[in-house]
Amino acid sequence: MTTLKKNALVTALGTAVLLSLTACGADEKKDTRDPRTVLTAAAKKTADQNSYRTKRKRTDKDGTERGEYAFTRRPDMDERRTWRPDSKGKEYFEHAISDNRNLYTKRSDDETMSKYGGGRTWYSIELNEGRTPPKPEDVQKRAEGDLPVLLGVLRATKDVRRVGTEEVGDKKAAHFQGTVVLDDLAKYKGRAMRDWLRESYVKDQRKAGLDRVEIDVWIGKDDLPLKAREHGKGSKGETLLTEEYRDFGVDPKLRVPAAKDVLTSEQLQREVFEKSMKDFDKGH
């Protein structure tokens, strides 16, 4: 090999090594932002998404509930599929859809629909019937799961730290953890959470017998949360909630049930009344 070719080969190899090292350096570049800055960015990024899905699992003294949620802000709709144990420990399925005017539900063990549904499978009730609709800022979408709450609580706590970087599915995520003392959270007056949401969270956790909660959140490189976990032990036992998030910005194509498949609350009242009158007439 000539000297000229050797020099060209060395130069090429050197360039390749340099590019490789540069690429590795870019991939391994660390996020130096403090935890609250990242959590605040995640809260804003999440709020900017028109839609996403949540896979949820909660275990407490009453058993384990599994759920799959979806929501869209425009149109304002949400959907919830849940599997939970009944009073006898047998699991039943419930499907719910809301379009901000009506709530549609159906259950795998709904004896009322079997008796009065007349072949219809969904039951609907009018939301805020007879009441003044709440202000938009006071509405917490059910299908958002606990993500906005968990991000807010973690931002509000004094003890929040970065644990490290971990894999969530096939994505790298920054892992943040905090110990939430409910007495401290009850006194919080910052902007991380709306007062009514903070008060509701504290009330629910104390009702569960807890005085402190451990919260973990995994946030991807794009500042979108990938996973969250809430854990507590108290006078009423242990609770564990895990949620996984995906499909940010992907239209879940939510639709309300067809009218022919829906039994409204007014129709149910009429059906019950008419049947009771028929039963009364038969007895006399």
DASULTA-V634099 format. One record per helix or strand of 2 or more residues. SS is the DSSP state (H for helix, E for strand). FROM is the first residue (numbers start at 1). TO is the last residue. If there is no record, write none. Layout:
((SS,FROM,TO) (SS,FROM,TO))
This chain:
((H,3,27) (H,35,47) (E,51,60) (E,63,72) (E,77,85) (E,91,98) (E,102,107) (H,111,116) (E,122,126) (H,136,138) (H,142,144) (H,147,156) (E,160,168) (E,171,181) (H,182,186) (H,195,207) (E,212,220) (E,225,234) (E,237,246) (H,259,261) (E,262,264) (H,265,283))
